[in-house]
Amino acid sequence: MSADGQTLFSQIPSVDTLLRDTAFQPLLETYGAPLVTQCLRVLQQQARDAIQQSQSLPAWCDAWAQAAEAQLAQGQRDALRPVFNLTGTVLHTNLGRALLAEEAIDACAAAMRHAVTLEYDLDGAGRGHRDRAIADRLCELTGAEDACIVNNNAAAVLLMLAALATGKEVVVSRGELVEIGGSFRIPDVMRQAGCTLREVGTTNRTHLKDYRAALTEHTGLLMKVHTSNYAIQGFTAAVSEEELVALGREQGIPVITDLGSGSLVDMTQYGLPAEPMPQKLIAAGADLVSFSGDKLLGGPQAGIIVGKRHLIEKLQQHPLKRALRVGKMTLAALDATLRLYQQPAKLSAHLPALRHLTRAPQAIQVTAERLLPALIARYGERFDIRVEPCLSQIGSGSLPVDRLPGYALTLTPRNGRGGELESLAKAWRELPEPVIGRLSDGRLWLDLRCLDDEEGLLKELCQ
Ligand SMILES: *Cc1c(COP(=O)(O)O)cnc(C)c1O
C-alpha cells in the first residue's frame, strides 16, 4: 500500500470519535449505542474496501452521520415486503400463497388488538380447546363430526400419522408417494411419525387387491394422498376413496386422505379445473381428511383435519398437537374466511384468490391496454412493449397442466441482448414495492391477473 493509501486509511475516523460528534446524538437516542456502533463498523469496512479498490475515500465519508442514518433506516424496513405479484402464479408459495379477504384481515387485527375467547368458554366456567368454535363451523361446511387445526397441511399429515399409526404400517399406493416442493415427501414424513411405509401397487396402476394383500396385524392406516402437482396419464388405475373405505370398514382400519389443496366449493362452477372436495370424501366415509388453509381455500397458513370424532379426539390429545397448534391470529383469520363459505354468493368477490383465479381474460386485457401507454412512454426506447395473451397458473400444488388464459404486458429488449432484460427485472425487484414478473422467451412478462392496484403499479414503474 502506498503512502497515499495509508493517508486515506488514517482519514477513517474511529468509532469513539464519531459517536462523540453531536451529529450522532439523534441516532444514539433512536437506535441506542450497540446498534449505531455495529453500523459504524460496517461503514468503516466499506470505506476500507473502497480505498483498496479505488485508492479514494467514498463520497459519503464527508457525512458519516448521514450515511449511518441511511443504513440504519434501511435496516428498519419490514422483513416481509409487499410486492406486486405479476408472476402469473396466483397461489405463489414463495410470495406467501393466498391473499386474505378483508373480513379475515379485520378479524385478525381484532384478535391482535383485544383479549379474545381463545380457550375460554363464555357460557360456563369451562376451558374449551382452541379449535372448538372453528371446528363447529368446519363440521357445518363439510359434514364431518369434528375438526382439528394445526400449523400447515404438512403438520396435519404428521399429526395424523403420529397419533394413529406410530409403530405400525401405513399402506399407500406407489402412485401417490408425493413430494411437494421443498422438503415434504410422504416417505420422510412417515419416518418422522414413526410409521413404516407399506407401498403397494405400481406407479401407474394400483388395485384394491394390492391394498388387501398388504394388510397384516401391524397395519395401522390406509392412506390416500392427492397427487396435487403431477398427473399420471395413460394406462392407469387407482382405487377410489369409497372402495378403500369399504375395505377399511371390513378390516377395522381407519382410512385417511391428504388432500393437499382441496376446495370447499365446486371449482368447476367458476370454470376452473375440478379440485377434490373434503365434504365429498367425508360423505364417502373417509375417517380423516386433511387440507391446507392457504391454498385454494384462500385463508391463512393452516392445516385443517376433518373427520370422525373419536380420531380427532386422539389428535387433540396427542403431545404433538401442542407443538403444532396455531395462534389466535390464524384462528381468527381462518374463521372469517370460513364464514364467507357460508355465504357462497359473496365468495368470488370477497376471496382474493378466487377473484384472481376467475378474472375474465377480457378484463385483464383491458387493464393491460390501459397501462400500455405509460409503460411505452417510460421504457419504449429500450424495449418493445406489447399486450400479449398468456397462461397463468393456479400454483401451490394444483395441477401444472391446468392453465388459465389471460393477458400480460411483455417487454422485449430492442438491442436483442439478454442482459438488458436481467437488469430491468433486477431494477424492478429493487423498487420500494418490488414488481415481480416472469422471464421467458427473451421477454419480461407482467401477468396482470393478480394486479389489484393499477395506480400503485404505475407509480412504482413510471415515476
Ligand atoms: C401442499 C401439500 C402438502 C403440504 O401442505 P402445506 O400446507 O404446504 O404444509 C401436503 N400434501 C399435499 C398433497 C399437498 O398438495
The ligand as a MOL file (V3000), in Angstrom:
LIG
                    3D

  0  0  0     0  0            999 V3000
M  V30 BEGIN CTAB
M  V30 COUNTS 15 15 0 0 0
M  V30 BEGIN ATOM
M  V30 1 C -49.3820 -28.7090 -0.4120 0
M  V30 2 C -49.4650 -30.1280 0.0190 0
M  V30 3 C -48.9620 -30.5150 1.2680 0
M  V30 4 C -48.2950 -29.5430 2.1880 0
M  V30 5 O -49.2070 -28.5780 2.6410 0
M  V30 6 P -48.6560 -27.2630 3.3740 0
M  V30 7 O -49.9080 -26.5430 3.7780 0
M  V30 8 O -47.8310 -26.5420 2.3800 0
M  V30 9 O -47.8830 -27.7200 4.5490 0
M  V30 10 C -49.0690 -31.8290 1.6240 0
M  V30 11 N -49.6370 -32.7260 0.8040 0
M  V30 12 C -50.1410 -32.4010 -0.4220 0
M  V30 13 C -50.7500 -33.4560 -1.2750 0
M  V30 14 C -50.0750 -31.0670 -0.8400 0
M  V30 15 O -50.5620 -30.7260 -2.0350 0
M  V30 END ATOM
M  V30 BEGIN BOND
M  V30 1 1 1 2
M  V30 2 1 2 3
M  V30 3 2 2 14
M  V30 4 1 3 4
M  V30 5 2 3 10
M  V30 6 1 4 5
M  V30 7 1 5 6
M  V30 8 2 6 7
M  V30 9 1 6 8
M  V30 10 1 6 9
M  V30 11 1 10 11
M  V30 12 2 11 12
M  V30 13 1 12 13
M  V30 14 1 12 14
M  V30 15 1 14 15
M  V30 END BOND
M  V30 END CTAB
M  END
